[in-house]
Amino acid sequence: MNIPLIKPYITQEIKDKVIEVLESGYLTEGPVTREFENKLKEFLGVKHCLAVTSATTGLEVALRALNIGAGDEIIAPDYTYPATAAVGPIVGAKAVIVDVEKDTMNIDYDAIEAAITPRTKAIIPVSLFGSPLDYDRLNAIKEKYGVYIVEDAACSIGAEFKGVKVGSQADITIFSLHPRKFITTGEGGIITTQNDEWANWMNSYKHFGMNMNNTAREGVQFEIIGTNYKLSNIQAAVGLGQLHHINKLLSRRIELANNYIKLFKNVEGVEIPRTLTNGQHSYQTFCVFVEDRDRIMVEMRAKGIEVQIGTYSLHQHNAFKNGPLIEVKGAMGNSSWCYKHALALPLYNDLTEELQEKVVLELKTCL
Ligand SMILES: Cc1ncc(COP(=O)(O)O)c(C=O)c1O
């Protein structure tokens, strides 16, 4: 493609750091992973930051830390990547799937309330594509029903609600480091929380259930049944080189997204999703809504411009049909609409304003 959808930010500095790690012989999780976690902790303004193998495993660890399992329910939006809802059944709990708002594409807060039962333990809202969630609404729900909020912030490093970065508002927050995300380690995830007890449990769980107060081989005590979800020094080295420039990378994304918004102003047939007025979108993905999305996608790709659907409407997939551990609650009209009309456009650090003008010009000829 002449204009790709994404382009990971891989510089000579990053390549040098990876070679340094390879030559050090210390390849598994270690000091580079710690440095990566600490830098991210500082950027996000959170108390605990744990690197794991993916956002999907991070979500699983979070639910296990909150002791959610068989007999419990979690509530997740229909318009999202499968991992958000799949994590319920992964830990043995039922995933109750609800609709989203048509304009922000984020979970419908009224639908959450309508789906809550005495078995509901957690809500897993998604700040989709980097679009911040309304924590005034979520905190009111949390207080009223005594449920946990586990934010699937896979796409939201750098997004803000009321000037506070995503990562500290939920009980536990999970970010993805997959290459579609603007900070990537190839595969990887990050868990953040302000709670010491959960952080210690999750750290132990991802380290085979080890008591992390004494990790010297002869003194090791395995306290719980755990697993291995560690992020290697090699992967962390890739992410660290991006974190050094995170403020610059983030502000460039926002600048480019705002430029798209300006270029689409008054273009009939292209709608821009709504962002909360008291929030800052991090634009992991820049999406627009168009009527004949599938045809436009084919035509844009034929012109050498890589475009993509937004994400998935889960209830339309076999894995998310009603069953013992899945309940689709209510009509999924908005999610189905977003699944049909959202179109993701190229957005990456090296994208220029000239190339954006070309994307917009070509899109207009497809309308
Ligand atoms: C909203 C959402 N949740 C979870 C995931 C899964 O992330 P990972 O690939 O790091 O497991 C993704 C991946 O795209 C996502 O977009």
The ligand as a Gaussian input file, in Angstrom:
#p B3LYP/6-31G(d) Opt

LIG

0 1
 C      -10.613000      -3.237000      22.812000
 C       -9.585000      -4.327000      22.755000
 N       -9.472000      -5.169000      23.801000
 C       -8.550000      -6.166000      23.813000
 C       -7.695000      -6.349000      22.745000
 C       -6.704000      -7.473000      22.791000
 O       -5.395000      -6.976000      22.914000
 P       -4.163000      -7.961000      22.809000
 O       -3.958000      -8.240000      21.358000
 O       -3.007000      -7.192000      23.403000
 O       -4.470000      -9.180000      23.591000
 C       -7.765000      -5.501000      21.646000
 C       -6.872000      -5.688000      20.510000
 O       -6.963000      -5.078000      19.481000
 C       -8.736000      -4.450000      21.660000
 O       -8.837000      -3.611000      20.629000

